[in-house]
Amino acid sequence: MNLRGTETTIPNAPRELLLGSSVVSQNFQIFLGTLLSTILLLQLALLASVYKYRNTSTLKLHQPYALIVYVGIAAFATACCILFIPFNDTSCMIRDCLVILPITLMGNILVARSWRLR
């Protein structure tokens, strides 16, 4: 234990010891990566279709540029979710920032759109 009350890391410890029971099998990593990639491709297809049809009357009523930004940010957050698979320490440190910030921005866009409707 160090002064802050958290456990210290052992520099040469095996991965199973450091991660405990949260070691993920390689098959699950491949499955999750494939699932996230499929969702990301669907979101990018949605982004392309919203951009393509942004001048139609239906999308003009629903603020197409806000939708484009919203779907783009959602695709970025989905792409960053791959960092939740434990690859190394760096991915664990930056994943919260790269996932939480886009989700917060998506919430801000929804609030701004609701404010405009009021």
ZAKEBA-831606 format. One record per residue: chain; x, y, z of N, C-alpha, C in turn; residue number from 0. Coordinates in steps of 0.2 Angstrom, whole numbers. Layout:
! residues N
+--------+-------+-------+-------+-------+-------+-------+-------+-------+-------+-----+
| cadena |   nc1 |   nc2 |   nc3 |  cac1 |  cac2 |  cac3 |   cc1 |   cc2 |   cc3 | num |
+--------+-------+-------+-------+-------+-------+-------+-------+-------+-------+-----+
|      A |     X |     Y |     Z |     X |     Y |     Z |     X |     Y |     Z | NUM |
...
+--------+-------+-------+-------+-------+-------+-------+-------+-------+-------+-----+
//
This chain:
! residues 118
+--------+-------+-------+-------+-------+-------+-------+-------+-------+-------+-----+
| cadena |   nc1 |   nc2 |   nc3 |  cac1 |  cac2 |  cac3 |   cc1 |   cc2 |   cc3 | num |
+--------+-------+-------+-------+-------+-------+-------+-------+-------+-------+-----+
|      A |     4 |    -6 |     0 |     0 |     0 |     0 |     4 |     6 |     0 |   0 |
|      A |     3 |    11 |    -4 |     6 |    17 |    -4 |     3 |    22 |     1 |   1 |
|      A |     5 |    29 |     1 |     2 |    34 |     5 |    -5 |    35 |     4 |   2 |
|      A |    -7 |    34 |    -3 |   -14 |    36 |    -4 |   -19 |    31 |    -3 |   3 |
|      A |   -17 |    25 |    -1 |   -22 |    20 |     1 |   -23 |    15 |    -5 |   4 |
|      A |   -20 |    16 |   -11 |   -21 |    12 |   -16 |   -16 |     7 |   -17 |   5 |
|      A |   -17 |     1 |   -20 |   -12 |    -4 |   -21 |    -6 |    -2 |   -26 |   6 |
|      A |     0 |    -4 |   -24 |     5 |    -2 |   -29 |     6 |    -8 |   -34 |   7 |
|      A |     8 |    -6 |   -40 |     9 |   -11 |   -45 |    15 |   -15 |   -45 |   8 |
|      A |    16 |   -21 |   -47 |    22 |   -25 |   -47 |    24 |   -25 |   -54 |   9 |
|      A |    31 |   -22 |   -55 |    33 |   -21 |   -62 |    33 |   -27 |   -66 |  10 |
|      A |    35 |   -33 |   -63 |    36 |   -39 |   -67 |    31 |   -44 |   -66 |  11 |
|      A |    25 |   -42 |   -63 |    20 |   -47 |   -62 |    17 |   -50 |   -68 |  12 |
|      A |    15 |   -56 |   -68 |    11 |   -58 |   -74 |     4 |   -55 |   -75 |  13 |
|      A |     2 |   -55 |   -81 |    -4 |   -51 |   -83 |   -10 |   -53 |   -79 |  14 |
|      A |   -11 |   -60 |   -78 |   -16 |   -63 |   -74 |   -16 |   -60 |   -67 |  15 |
|      A |   -10 |   -59 |   -64 |   -10 |   -57 |   -57 |   -12 |   -49 |   -57 |  16 |
|      A |   -10 |   -45 |   -62 |   -12 |   -38 |   -62 |   -19 |   -37 |   -63 |  17 |
|      A |   -22 |   -41 |   -68 |   -29 |   -40 |   -70 |   -34 |   -44 |   -65 |  18 |
|      A |   -31 |   -49 |   -62 |   -36 |   -53 |   -58 |   -41 |   -57 |   -62 |  19 |
|      A |   -47 |   -57 |   -60 |   -52 |   -61 |   -64 |   -54 |   -57 |   -70 |  20 |
|      A |   -52 |   -51 |   -72 |   -54 |   -47 |   -77 |   -51 |   -49 |   -84 |  21 |
|      A |   -47 |   -54 |   -84 |   -43 |   -56 |   -90 |   -48 |   -58 |   -95 |  22 |
|      A |   -48 |   -56 |  -101 |   -53 |   -57 |  -106 |   -50 |   -62 |  -111 |  23 |
|      A |   -53 |   -67 |  -114 |   -50 |   -71 |  -118 |   -50 |   -68 |  -125 |  24 |
|      A |   -45 |   -71 |  -129 |   -44 |   -68 |  -136 |   -50 |   -68 |  -140 |  25 |
|      A |   -54 |   -74 |  -140 |   -60 |   -75 |  -143 |   -65 |   -69 |  -142 |  26 |
|      A |   -66 |   -67 |  -135 |   -70 |   -62 |  -134 |   -68 |   -55 |  -136 |  27 |
|      A |   -61 |   -54 |  -136 |   -59 |   -48 |  -139 |   -60 |   -48 |  -146 |  28 |
|      A |   -59 |   -53 |  -150 |   -61 |   -53 |  -157 |   -68 |   -52 |  -158 |  29 |
|      A |   -73 |   -55 |  -154 |   -80 |   -54 |  -155 |   -82 |   -47 |  -154 |  30 |
|      A |   -79 |   -44 |  -148 |   -81 |   -37 |  -146 |   -78 |   -32 |  -152 |  31 |
|      A |   -72 |   -34 |  -154 |   -70 |   -29 |  -159 |   -74 |   -29 |  -166 |  32 |
|      A |   -76 |   -35 |  -167 |   -80 |   -36 |  -173 |   -87 |   -33 |  -172 |  33 |
|      A |   -90 |   -34 |  -166 |   -96 |   -31 |  -165 |   -96 |   -23 |  -165 |  34 |
|      A |   -91 |   -20 |  -162 |   -90 |   -13 |  -162 |   -89 |   -10 |  -169 |  35 |
|      A |   -85 |   -14 |  -173 |   -83 |   -12 |  -180 |   -90 |   -12 |  -184 |  36 |
|      A |   -94 |   -17 |  -183 |  -100 |   -17 |  -187 |  -105 |   -11 |  -185 |  37 |
|      A |  -105 |   -10 |  -178 |  -109 |    -4 |  -176 |  -106 |     2 |  -179 |  38 |
|      A |  -100 |     3 |  -179 |   -96 |     9 |  -182 |   -98 |    10 |  -189 |  39 |
|      A |   -98 |     4 |  -193 |   -99 |     5 |  -200 |  -106 |     7 |  -201 |  40 |
|      A |  -111 |     4 |  -197 |  -118 |     6 |  -198 |  -119 |    14 |  -196 |  41 |
|      A |  -115 |    16 |  -191 |  -116 |    23 |  -189 |  -113 |    28 |  -195 |  42 |
|      A |  -107 |    25 |  -198 |  -104 |    29 |  -203 |  -109 |    29 |  -209 |  43 |
|      A |  -112 |    24 |  -211 |  -117 |    23 |  -216 |  -123 |    28 |  -215 |  44 |
|      A |  -125 |    28 |  -209 |  -131 |    33 |  -207 |  -128 |    40 |  -208 |  45 |
|      A |  -122 |    42 |  -206 |  -119 |    48 |  -206 |  -119 |    50 |  -214 |  46 |
|      A |  -117 |    46 |  -218 |  -117 |    47 |  -225 |  -124 |    48 |  -228 |  47 |
|      A |  -128 |    44 |  -226 |  -135 |    45 |  -229 |  -138 |    52 |  -226 |  48 |
|      A |  -137 |    54 |  -220 |  -140 |    60 |  -218 |  -136 |    66 |  -221 |  49 |
|      A |  -130 |    65 |  -223 |  -126 |    70 |  -227 |  -129 |    71 |  -234 |  50 |
|      A |  -130 |    65 |  -237 |  -133 |    65 |  -244 |  -139 |    68 |  -244 |  51 |
|      A |  -144 |    66 |  -240 |  -151 |    69 |  -240 |  -152 |    75 |  -236 |  52 |
|      A |  -147 |    79 |  -234 |  -148 |    84 |  -229 |  -152 |    90 |  -232 |  53 |
|      A |  -153 |    90 |  -239 |  -157 |    96 |  -242 |  -165 |    94 |  -243 |  54 |
|      A |  -167 |    88 |  -241 |  -174 |    86 |  -242 |  -178 |    89 |  -236 |  55 |
|      A |  -184 |    90 |  -238 |  -188 |    94 |  -233 |  -189 |    90 |  -226 |  56 |
|      A |  -189 |    84 |  -226 |  -190 |    80 |  -220 |  -184 |    82 |  -215 |  57 |
|      A |  -178 |    81 |  -218 |  -172 |    82 |  -214 |  -171 |    90 |  -212 |  58 |
|      A |  -173 |    94 |  -217 |  -173 |   101 |  -215 |  -177 |   103 |  -209 |  59 |
|      A |  -182 |    99 |  -208 |  -186 |   101 |  -202 |  -182 |    98 |  -195 |  60 |
|      A |  -178 |    93 |  -196 |  -175 |    90 |  -191 |  -167 |    93 |  -190 |  61 |
|      A |  -166 |    98 |  -192 |  -159 |   101 |  -191 |  -153 |    97 |  -194 |  62 |
|      A |  -152 |    96 |  -200 |  -148 |    91 |  -203 |  -141 |    92 |  -200 |  63 |
|      A |  -138 |    98 |  -199 |  -131 |    98 |  -197 |  -130 |    96 |  -190 |  64 |
|      A |  -135 |    97 |  -186 |  -135 |    95 |  -179 |  -135 |    87 |  -179 |  65 |
|      A |  -139 |    84 |  -183 |  -139 |    77 |  -184 |  -133 |    74 |  -186 |  66 |
|      A |  -129 |    78 |  -191 |  -123 |    75 |  -194 |  -118 |    76 |  -188 |  67 |
|      A |  -118 |    81 |  -184 |  -113 |    81 |  -179 |  -114 |    76 |  -174 |  68 |
|      A |  -121 |    75 |  -172 |  -123 |    70 |  -167 |  -121 |    63 |  -169 |  69 |
|      A |  -122 |    61 |  -175 |  -120 |    55 |  -178 |  -113 |    54 |  -178 |  70 |
|      A |  -109 |    59 |  -180 |  -102 |    59 |  -181 |   -99 |    58 |  -174 |  71 |
|      A |  -101 |    61 |  -169 |   -99 |    61 |  -162 |  -100 |    54 |  -159 |  72 |
|      A |  -106 |    51 |  -161 |  -108 |    44 |  -159 |  -104 |    39 |  -162 |  73 |
|      A |  -102 |    40 |  -168 |   -97 |    35 |  -171 |   -90 |    36 |  -168 |  74 |
|      A |   -88 |    42 |  -166 |   -82 |    43 |  -163 |   -82 |    39 |  -156 |  75 |
|      A |   -87 |    40 |  -152 |   -88 |    37 |  -146 |   -88 |    29 |  -146 |  76 |
|      A |   -91 |    27 |  -152 |   -91 |    19 |  -153 |   -84 |    17 |  -155 |  77 |
|      A |   -81 |    21 |  -159 |   -74 |    19 |  -161 |   -69 |    19 |  -154 |  78 |
|      A |   -70 |    23 |  -150 |   -66 |    23 |  -144 |   -68 |    18 |  -139 |  79 |
|      A |   -74 |    15 |  -140 |   -76 |    10 |  -135 |   -71 |     4 |  -136 |  80 |
|      A |   -68 |     3 |  -141 |   -63 |    -3 |  -142 |   -58 |    -2 |  -136 |  81 |
|      A |   -57 |     3 |  -134 |   -51 |     4 |  -129 |   -53 |     1 |  -122 |  82 |
|      A |   -60 |    -1 |  -121 |   -62 |    -5 |  -115 |   -59 |   -12 |  -115 |  83 |
|      A |   -57 |   -14 |  -121 |   -54 |   -21 |  -121 |   -47 |   -20 |  -118 |  84 |
|      A |   -45 |   -23 |  -113 |   -38 |   -22 |  -109 |   -32 |   -24 |  -113 |  85 |
|      A |   -30 |   -19 |  -117 |   -24 |   -20 |  -121 |   -17 |   -19 |  -117 |  86 |
|      A |   -17 |   -12 |  -115 |   -11 |   -10 |  -111 |   -14 |    -5 |  -106 |  87 |
|      A |    -9 |    -2 |  -102 |   -10 |     3 |   -97 |   -12 |    10 |  -101 |  88 |
|      A |   -10 |    11 |  -106 |   -11 |    18 |  -110 |   -18 |    18 |  -112 |  89 |
|      A |   -21 |    12 |  -115 |   -28 |    12 |  -117 |   -32 |    13 |  -111 |  90 |
|      A |   -31 |    10 |  -106 |   -35 |    11 |  -100 |   -35 |    18 |   -97 |  91 |
|      A |   -29 |    21 |   -98 |   -29 |    28 |   -95 |   -33 |    33 |   -99 |  92 |
|      A |   -33 |    32 |  -106 |   -36 |    37 |  -110 |   -43 |    35 |  -112 |  93 |
|      A |   -46 |    29 |  -111 |   -52 |    27 |  -113 |   -58 |    32 |  -110 |  94 |
|      A |   -57 |    33 |  -104 |   -63 |    37 |  -100 |   -63 |    44 |  -104 |  95 |
|      A |   -58 |    47 |  -105 |   -58 |    54 |  -108 |   -61 |    53 |  -115 |  96 |
|      A |   -59 |    48 |  -119 |   -61 |    48 |  -126 |   -68 |    45 |  -127 |  97 |
|      A |   -71 |    42 |  -122 |   -78 |    40 |  -122 |   -83 |    45 |  -119 |  98 |
|      A |   -81 |    47 |  -113 |   -85 |    51 |  -109 |   -86 |    58 |  -112 |  99 |
|      A |   -81 |    61 |  -115 |   -82 |    68 |  -118 |   -86 |    68 |  -124 | 100 |
|      A |   -86 |    63 |  -129 |   -91 |    63 |  -134 |   -98 |    62 |  -132 | 101 |
|      A |   -99 |    58 |  -127 |  -106 |    57 |  -124 |  -108 |    63 |  -121 | 102 |
|      A |  -104 |    66 |  -117 |  -106 |    73 |  -114 |  -108 |    78 |  -120 | 103 |
|      A |  -104 |    78 |  -125 |  -106 |    83 |  -131 |  -112 |    81 |  -134 | 104 |
|      A |  -114 |    74 |  -134 |  -120 |    72 |  -137 |  -126 |    74 |  -133 | 105 |
|      A |  -125 |    74 |  -126 |  -130 |    77 |  -122 |  -131 |    84 |  -123 | 106 |
|      A |  -126 |    88 |  -124 |  -127 |    95 |  -125 |  -130 |    97 |  -131 | 107 |
|      A |  -129 |    93 |  -137 |  -133 |    94 |  -143 |  -140 |    92 |  -142 | 108 |
|      A |  -142 |    87 |  -138 |  -149 |    86 |  -137 |  -152 |    91 |  -133 | 109 |
|      A |  -149 |    94 |  -128 |  -151 |   100 |  -124 |  -152 |   106 |  -129 | 110 |
|      A |  -147 |   107 |  -133 |  -148 |   113 |  -137 |  -154 |   112 |  -142 | 111 |
|      A |  -155 |   106 |  -145 |  -160 |   105 |  -149 |  -167 |   106 |  -146 | 112 |
|      A |  -167 |   103 |  -140 |  -173 |   104 |  -136 |  -175 |   111 |  -134 | 113 |
|      A |  -169 |   115 |  -133 |  -170 |   122 |  -131 |  -173 |   126 |  -137 | 114 |
|      A |  -170 |   124 |  -143 |  -173 |   127 |  -149 |  -180 |   126 |  -151 | 115 |
|      A |  -182 |   120 |  -149 |  -189 |   118 |  -150 |  -194 |   122 |  -146 | 116 |
|      A |  -191 |   124 |  -140 |  -196 |   127 |  -135 |  -197 |   134 |  -137 | 117 |
+--------+-------+-------+-------+-------+-------+-------+-------+-------+-------+-----+
//
